Amino acid sequence: MRNPLAFLRLSDVRGLAGLATQAAAGATRIAEGVHQSVWSTLGFPGGEAPGRARGLTGLVYGSIHAAVLATGRGVDTALARLHPAAPADAPVPETPRREALLAVLNGVLGDRLAAEGNPLAVPMTLRYRGAALDEAVPPTAEVTGKVAVLVHGLCLSDRHWQAERDGEAVDHGAALASALGYTPVYLRYNSGLHTSQNGRALAAHLERLVAGWPVPVADLTVVAHSMGGLVARSACHYAGQEALRWPGLLKHLVFLGTPHHGAPLERAGNWVDALLGSTPYTAPLAALGQLRSAGITDLRYGYVLDEDWQDHDRFHRRPDTRQRVPLPEGVACYAVAATRAARRSALANRLTGDDWVPLHSALSDADPRRSVRFEAAAQRIVYRTSHLGLLSHPDVSRQIVQWLTPAAGRARADGGARRLS
């Protein structure tokens, strides 16, 4: 019988075992917290720490917790001994199944994975033709001086740019290569980290990219989906602060379904945190909702800077106090939004979005004080389309190509279209 986990590496198994240990230990603490909450309402004192039981009950819970951690350490030690002996990580190739699993785990728990050194944590890499650029510089004959960097969203990976619709392959990077001669480079990163952390890292990676590219870079363009747009804006901000070279080469920024003013689902999750924490019986369960990553909570209002989240409890309800971060000057910026609605109307604009991001957030017409404004000609709404559908919609590819086509070429194309019509 075929092993259903054969696509995993031994290091992946170690990482998953570590997560299982943490989950079991956390479940024990939650159960103890609920137990003690009930006892406290009856007048029985608790243990030395909040949410802990005392006496025999506390001893039982403490023993279970210690046993779980000891078992986890034993399993990790056994796997660690196998790891050097088996060339496990080299023979197992990267597969869509493995990368999809890692993308979701990093989106939901990525900050914890990175903080604990879990091997499941995804490092940031720029990738060309499926390989990390850090490992090999592409031959000069394969690339051009026009580079398009594509940045994925939450719980996704660089593979999600290779999509399919109605049996046809759709890749916005490949469309730019075919129509306008761009060389597409795809970013892979841990989407569970704070947006500003990824923004700083992306700024450094782009600086190395333009410095080490085989030919001089004359045109750098960034196409970003969802959270990736916030990461790109953050990178522009920090690159400007550090006087890096690449912002001077940046010609275009294209945002696909980017929540410039946040995502309602994360704000709803924050309400759940508040509700669970409002009674002593449910307060221990709030820990379940607070497993979600820093990247997810940054989507509440669309944070892009360190100052937006530093020195704050990210699960505590508070008003939108984001710092003002305008779009970069001298860069042509465009926004594509999706909606499940069949056409635009006042009611549809308010009630219907793409499942994740409402129109007003993707087009940034909700709050003019934030200085994220797009000209009317730089906006496009794609109807009857989901958030992920933006990655596989051929109209989105055509729109990006049209926006990035130089004015002279666009005029010739429009004239040809009129002659053919």
N, C-alpha and C positions, 0 to 999 in steps of 0.2 A: 504494500500500500504506500502510495506517495506521501511523503512527509509534508503536511500543509504549512510548516514553518521553515521549509528548506531555504526560503529566500532571505532568512535572517542570518546575520553573522554572530559569531560567539560573543563579541562585544555587545551586540544588541541584546542577546539573551541575558547577559550580566545586567545591562541597564534595565530591562524589563523586570528582572528578579528584584532589583533594588526598588523599583516603583511598587511592586507587589508588597514588599516588606513595609514600605512607608504607608501604603494604603491600609494594610492590616493593623499596623500600630496606630494609625489615625482613627480607624474605626473603633478600636478599643478605647481610646481617649474620648471619643464622642459618646460612646455608650456609658462610660463612667460619668461624663458630664451630665447626661440626661438623668441618670440614676441619682446623682447627688442633688440635682435641681429639685427632684421630687422630694427627696429627704429633707432638703432645706426648707421647703414650704411647710413641712410637718414639725419644724423646730429642731431638727437634728443638725449638729455642727458638721462642717466639712473638714477636709484635710488642710495641710499647710499651704497648698496652692489653690487658686480659684478653680472650681470645676473638678476637684479631686475629692475622693471619698476618704474616710478615715477608718481606723480599726481593721477588723477582719475583711470588710468589704474592700477597703483601700489596698490591703495586702494582696487580695485576689487579683484585682485589676492591675496592680503593679507587677505582679508575677507574670500575668499574661503578656503585658506590654514588654517586659524584659525578655520573655521567652521568644516572642515574635522577632525582636531585634537580634537576639542571639542566633536564631535560626537563619535570619537574613544574612548575618555576617558569615555564618558557616557556609551557606550556599555561595556567597560571593568569593570566599576564600577558595572553595573547591573549583569554581569556574576560572578564577585567576590562575590557578596552577595548571589548568588545561590550556589556557590561552597562549603562553609562550611555546608550548609543545606542539600545538596544532597551527599550521598556517591557515587559520580559519578566515581571516578577513580578506586575504588576497583572492582565493578561488571563487568566493561568492560575489558575482557581479552586482552592480547596482541594477535594481529592477523597479518598474513602476510601483509594484506592490510595496516594496520596502520604503521607497521614497515617499509614497502617500502616507504610510504609517508614521514615518518620522516627521513629516510635515504637520500632521494633525497633533501628534504628541508635543511637538515644539510649540505649536500655536496655543495649546491649552495649558501646558506646564513648562514651557521653555525656560522661563526665568529660574524655576526651581532646578531643572536639569543642569543649567549652566552653573548655578551657584554651588551645586553639590558635586560637580565634576562628573556627572553621569555621562557615559559614552554615547547615549542617545541624543545629547545636545548637538545641534547642527552648527558648525562654524560658518561664518560668512565667506562665500567665495564668488568670484565672477567666473562664468563658465562660457566656453566657446566650443561648439559642436560636442557637447556632452561632457567635456573634461574641464577641470579647474585651470584657470589661466596661471595660477601660482605654480602649477606643475610643469607647464610647457608654454613657450611663446609661439603663437601661430606663425607659420611661414609668411614671409612678406608677400608672396604671390597670391595668397588666399584672402588678404584683407585689403580694405581701402581706408582712406583718411576720414571717412564718414562712419561714425560708430553709434549704433543705437543700443542703449542699455535698457533691458526690460526687467522691471521690478515687480515680483508677485505680491499677493496679499496674504492675509491671515490664514493659517492652516494650509497653505499651498506651497508649491515648490516651483522651480524653474521648468519642470516638465509640464506643468499645467498650461504653459503657453502653446504647447503642441496639442491643439484641440481638434475636435471633429464636429461637423454639422451636416446632417443629411448625407452621410457617407463621404463627405469631402474634408480633407485636411485643412485646417485653418491655423495659421501661425502669423501673428501680426509682425513679428520680426522678419520672418521669411518674405512677407509681402513687401516690407520696406527694402529688403535686399534685392528682390526681383525688380521692383518698379523704380527705385531711386538709388541703388548701388550702396546702401548701407551695409555694414558688417554687424550683424546682431550678436550681442553679448548678453547673457542671462544671469541675473543675480540669484543666488540661493542664500537664505539667511534664517535665523531663528526668530520667528515672528512672535514668540512669547516674551521677548525682551522689551523693555521700554522703547517706544518709538525713537526717542532722542538718542538712546544708546546705539540703535541700529543706524540712525542718521549720522552720528559721528563716525561709525565704522565705515559706512558707505562713502563718506567724504574722503577718508583715507584710501579706500580701495580705488576710487576713481582717480585720485592723484597718482597712484602707482600705475594705473591703467594708461593714462596719457603719457606718463614718463617712459614706460616700457613698451608702448605699442610699436610694432615693426616699421610703421610709416608715420609721418607727422599727422596728428589729428587736427583736421580743419573744422569738423562739424561733430559735436557731441550732442546727442538727443536722448532724452529719457522718456520711456513709455512706462507708466506705472498703473497697476490695478489695485483698487481698494486701499488697504493700509499702506501699500507700497507708495502711494502718492504722498502720504504723510511722511514716510521715511525719506522720500526724495526732497520734500520741502525742508525737512530738518537738515539733510545733508547740505543743501544750498546755504542755509543759515550758518552752519558751523564752518563750512569751507570759506565763507566770506569773513568770518571772525578770524580765521587762521591764515588769511591771505593766500589760499591755495591757488594753483594755476588753472585747474580745470573749469571753474565757473566762467572764465573768460572765453572758453571754447564752447560753452553750452548755448545751443541755438534754440532748442525746442523742449518744452515739457508738456507731455500729454497725460492727462489724468482720466482713468477709466473707473467710474463708480467710486471715487475717493470720498470718504466721509469728512469733508473739510470742517464741518460743524458737528461731527459726532454721529453715532448710530443709536437709534432708539432702543434697540435690544439690550445694549449694555446699560443704558439708563434704567431699563426695566429690571435688569439683574441687580442693579444697585438698590432699587426699591425692595427687592426680595431680601437682600442682605439686611435692610433696615427692619423689615417685617419679622424676619426670623430672630433678630436680636431684641425684639420688643418685649418678649416674655421669657421668664426663667426656664420654661419647659422647652422652648424651641431655640434658645440662644446657642446651645452646643451644636445644633444642626447648621448654624450659620457658617461653621468651618467648611462645610461642603461647598457652599457657594463661593467661598473665598479661596478655593483651589485655583480659580481661573487666573491666568497669567497677567503680568503687568502690561503686556501688549494689548490684551483684551480690555482691561480697565482704562487704558489710554484712549480707547475708542469712544468713551462716554461723551467727551466733548471734542475730540480730535486734537489731542496733545501732540506737540512736535518739539518742545524744548524741555530741558531738565527742570527749569523753574516751574513748569506746569504741574509737576508731580512730587518734586523733592519737598521734604519736611511736611508731608501730608500723609494721613492714613488713606490709602487709595480706596478702601472699602467704605469709608465714612461719607455720608451724603453732604455735599457742599455745592455752592453755586459755581457756575462757569467763570473761572478766573484766569483763563488762558492769557499768555503774553501775546502781544500783537506781532504777527509775523507775515509781512507782505510777500507776494510772489517776487521772485528775483527780477531786478530791472534789466532791460535789454534782452529778455528772453521771451520768445513767443510761447504763450501758455494756452492750452486748450483743455476743454472738459467734455467728456462724454458721460451721459447718465442713462440708466436703463429704468424702465417702468413696466410693470405687468399690465398696465392700462392699455386700452386700444388707441386712445387719443388723449391729448392734454386738456384738462379743464381745472377749474378752481378746486372742485371737490376731489378729483383724481390726484391733483398735486399734493393735497393735504393727507389723503388717506392711502394712496397707493404709491409704492416704491418698487424696488427691485428685489424685495424680500429682506434686504439688509440696510440699504442706504436710501433715504428719501430724496426726491429730486432737489429740494432746496439745499440739502447738504452737499450733494454731488456737484451741483452747479454753483454753489456758494452764493446764493441770493437771499440767504436767511439773515445775515447780520453784516451790514456794510461797514461796521466799525472794525471788523477784522481784516479789512484790506486784502481779501482774496477775491478779486473780481475778474470776470471773464467777459470780453466783448461778445456781443450777440453773435457775430460771425464765428466766434471761437467756441461755440456751444453746440452740442448735438444731443438730441434725445432719441433713444432707440426704444420703440414701443414693443409690447408683448414679449419682453425679454427679462430674464432674471439677472441677478448680480453676476453669477458665474457665466451666464450666457454672453456677457460682454467679451469673454475670451474666445468664443467660438463663432461670433457673428461676422460674416463676411462684410456686412455694411460698415462695421467698425474699422476693419482693415482698409476698406476703400476710403473712408473718411480721413483716417490718419494719413494715408498716402496723399490725398488731395490737399490736406493742410500743409504737409511738408514739401509739396512740390513747389519749386521756385515760381515766382509770379509769371515769368515769361512762358515757362512750360505749362502752367495752369491755363494761361490764355489760349495757347495753341490747342490744348486738350478740349477746352470749352468750345473753341471754334470748330474743331473736328466733330464734336458731339452735335453741334447745331447743324452742320452740313449733313450729318447722317440722319438727323431726325426729320 
